[in-house]
Amino acid sequence: MKKPFSKLSVFVMIYVTLISAWFVSWLAVGDGNWWLIVINRFVPYLFIPALFFLAGAISFRNFNAIIPLLLPGLIFGSLYHPYLLPKFKQSLEKNSELRVMTYNVLYTNLDYDAVANVVLTYQPDLVALQEVLPEMMNALEQRLAADYPYSKFGADQNYGTTAVFSRYPFTDAYVLDLQAARPAVVVNTKIHDQEITFVAAHLLAYGLRWVKIRDIPATLVERTVEQNQQAKILLGETNNEDGIVIIGCDCNSTETSSSYRLLDQRLENAARQAGWLLNLNAPTNSDLDTNLQHIDYVWSRGSLGARGVFTINDSGGSDHLPVLAVFNLK
């Protein structure tokens, strides 16, 4: 029985060393080269071997192998603790609830009624859309006119652009060039006596299915740099806003990417702020947004707090699920 113990301990030490080396690299250089870019987009899967090693160590009662496995557990907890530690929902004040939706509708989606039905069913105050073509924009403006009379469409792109729909009138609305395909739409409005800047954004996708294998490393680095630049433009545009800032974003990156870390320096991911809620009455046909690999976000800054962030299980014909964030204006 000693050999399985010693072999298991060796494998555990190798695994723990590799995880620790990755974590130090992520902290120090992030997406510093192409292979780190790849690894940093699949981080939750790096911790799956720890479960098998732990099961083996418990089965063989090899406590020398169990102790080192505490380190991957601590690293995982440090990265994803808001989604792991349950908390109780705080009550909403009357006349202070703000509902925001971000929704990539898919540029090939022709089911305009289904898209409009998603918005009308969940009744957000502000809607950020991505991959909207002019035909869909026209259709949605007609179908949503009674509830969402205010809208702004971004510059037309082959694969769709961003757009905003709102219950409340705009004091300003414009298209923001992100120096890549799909500009952002920025609107200013006032809700419950609060000045709000709302942005619909869609960061660059990697699109590796159309890239030759030999070109993938260079393409990964190039598109990561461009994505980071888009994040910096968004931050620069909203940094001087005095009131509340909210961004609905298909960011095309997970929470361990460099573009996410840039946005996280100035803004708050509403899903992490809300976390894993226990005493929750979730909207119909929805789940808490605790997916460790999500790429659709509602970012915020200012005098508001997220009280629940949900993925809506009705895609409306899209390849993305809508995300609904419920805020309490302070």
C-alpha angles and dihedrals in degrees: 000000000000096000096061088048094052095042091049091049091051093050091047092051092049091050094046091048092052093047091048091049091051093048093051090048091049092051093045106038107003108190091006096145139009098267092050088051088057095045093046091060094057101041100133090059091057089071098053093089088058089066092054092045090049092050090050093047092051091046092052092036089234102161091174087067095043096058097058089050089067088076096063087046091055092047092050090048092050091053100044108018096126089065095044104047113070121223137176122260116250116230122257120240117232114261092010103087117116120188120198129183130195115192133173100206096189117244093240093052111115097174095104093163091057092050092048091047091056091055094044093046096055097034103212117185092221128027127197113195130190132198094024117163121203091254092056092044091054091047094049093047088057096044096043099038096108095052101025109034094161122072143152128201124206126226111298115260132182092245097038133271140233126281140177131216122190142180089212130066121257123241087193136001131180145151117255118210109226092186092246138066115307113030122215126253116226124193133175120210142153123240125174089351091304124123108230131188110200124191133190109202138173116190122209117284121221095230093192094164088079095046124094113245094243090053097050098093093052092042092052092054094043095050093044089055090049092047091051090050090053090052090051091051090052091050092046092050095049100033095090096046110118099202134050119320122201126177124191105200142177089201096177089219138092126236094271095056123108094241090054091050090051093053091043091061092068105016137049124237103231092210091058092043092053093039126171107339124199108187094050134145098200121200115265115285095006140115133206110270097244097131106139090209100048120139100184113085144175108213123192145179132183139038100346137088130210112242097180139349119202140185110223111224093213106085094185089224095310130121089233129066115232116249120218121196121193115202134188111219108223 
